[in-house]
């Protein structure tokens, strides 16, 4: 969502025009808010003018961005000076269940070799793209593989100032660490506790005012 005065502009990679029209009508009637929906790649918001919007809000999207830096740069461009970026997202890739596919350990995507992991995914049976198959995210390259700090570092490097950060720690990851110390220790050879335990993030950053 991108907000300008009392207007909201909602962008999605896929086109849901029928649902968008119903939602716009409902919000306008109940809250007297104008909401425009459009289809676009968030990394290329060429139809949006620079320094235009007051707030950019995102829920459950950043964990799916494979062009994260490009998206952040575009959001920075369209925000006004001192504009606010808000985002909540997860599960993060390196956490328990970060591949969004149920597994015996929850860290199979980190522990298995590429070939072993492919065989593991194939073991779920035939993949049907239109079905609610959780493999859709993996097989269509729709998961960001950034670590928690990398999400925030990219924002700072793009000209945002950190205002608020909170993290949710996975209870399943804590349980796994306690009951599988040897396996978790193997993971710690490559990743930090934060990488393996942080399930999701909530971020509020502000575009630094230009002098």
N, C-alpha and C positions, 0 to 999 in steps of 0.2 A: 504494500500500500504506500502511495506517495501522496502527501497532503499539502494542499495549497489553500490558505484561508479556510473556508468552510466546504471545500471540495476535496473529494478523495478520488485518486486515480489508481486503479488496481491492474497490475500486469501479471500475465501468466504465460509460460512457454507454450502451453496448449490452448486451443480455442474451445471455450465452453459457452458459446454465445447464448444459447437458450437459457441456461442457468444464470448467466450474468444479467440478462434482461429481467428475469424474475426477481433477482436480488436487488437490482437497482430500483425497480418499482417499489419493492417492499421498504427499502431504507428511506426512499424519498417520501413515501406516504407516512411512515411511522415516525421518522426522526427529522424530516425535512432536510435531508442531506443529499447532495448531488454526488453520485458515484458513477464514474466512467470506467468501464473495463476495456482492456485491449490486449492483443496477443503480441508478444515480442520476446526476444532474447535479452535478458537483463544485462548482458555484457555489451550490448549494442543498442543503446537508447537514443538513437540518432534523431528521433522525432521530438525529443524533449529538449527544451532550451536549458542552457546552463544557468545556475544560480536562480532557480525558480521555486523550489519547494521548501516548505518549512520542516517537514518530518518525513522520513522513510521508515516504514515499519515492516518487519518480516518475521513470520512464524513458520518454523519447520521447513526452511528453504536452504539456509547456508550449508547444512550438512550434505546437500545434494549438488553443490556448485563445483564443477570441475574446472571452471574458469574464474575462480574466486577473485584473484587480483584484478582482472578486467572488470568484473561486476562492481567491486569496491570503488575502483576509479570512476566508473560511470555514476555511481550513487553520490560520490563526492562532487562530481561535476554538476549534477542537477540540483543539489542542495544549495540553499542560500547560505551565506556566511553566518556562522553560529547555528546552522540547522542541525537537527538531531537525527541520528540513526539508531533505531531500536531493533534488536534481533534476538529471538529465542530459537534454539535448534538443537537437535540430537536425534538418535544416538550418534556419538562421535565414533569414527572408524576404529580407533585403537582400543576402545572400551569393550567390555563384555557384551557380545551380541551386536557389535558395531557394524557387521555386514548385513544386519537386518534379516538374517536367515537363522532359524533355530538350529542349534548344534549341541553335541554332547558336552562340549567344554565351554562354549560361548566365545572362545578365542581361536577357534579352528582357522579362521581367516588369517591369523598371525602365525600359527604353529605349523600348518601344513605347507608343503611345497606347492608350487603352482599346479603341477600335475595332480598331486593328491587332492588339492582343493577342487580342481575341475571335476575329478571323479566323484568327490563328495557331493558336489552340486548335481551332477548327473544322476546320483543315486536317489534323488527325490522323484524321479520319473520324468515323463514327457513335460516339456515346458510349453505352456500355452500363454502367449503374451497378453491376451485379453482377460485371462483369469486372475483372481487375486493371489497370484504366486509371488511370494516375497523375493524370489530370485530376480524379479524384474529390475531391481535397482542395480544389482551386480552385473547382470548380463547386458544391460544397456548403458553401462558406465555412468551411472547417475548417483555416485557417492563420492563426496570429497574425502580425501585421505589425509587432511591436515591434522596436526596436533593442536591441543587447546591454545598453546602460546602462539602458534602460527596464525590462527584466526585474528588474534588481537594485534600481533606485530604488523600484519599487513594493513590493518586499519590505521595504526599509528604512522606507518611509512607513507600512507596515502594522504595524510594531512588531517587525520581525525585525532581528537583528544579524548582519552578515556574518562568517562563520568561515573560509570557503574558496571560492575561485573559480578555475577554470581554463578556458581557451578553446582550441579547436582551430582553426587557421588553414587555410583551404582551399588545397590545392596547386594546384587548377585555377584558383582566383582569382588566385593569385600568378603563374601562367603567363600568364593573360589580361592582367593588368596589365603584364607585361613585353613582351608581343607586340602589345598594342593600346593604346598609351599615349594616343592621341587619344580613343578611346572611353571609356577609364577616366577620363581627365581630365574628360570631360563628366559622368560619373557623380559625380565628386568635387565638382561644382558644387552638388549636392543632398545628398550623403551623405559620411560620413567614411570614412577607411581602415578603421576598426574595423567599421563597418556592412557594408562591402563584402567584407571578408576573413574575418571571424569566422564559421565554419561552425556551430559548436555550443558549448554551455556546460555546465559541471558546477558546481553550486552547493551549498554547505552553509551554511544560515542557522539561527540559533537564536532562539527566541521570548524576548524580553527579559522577565526576571523582573519581576513587578509588586510594587511597594513597598507 
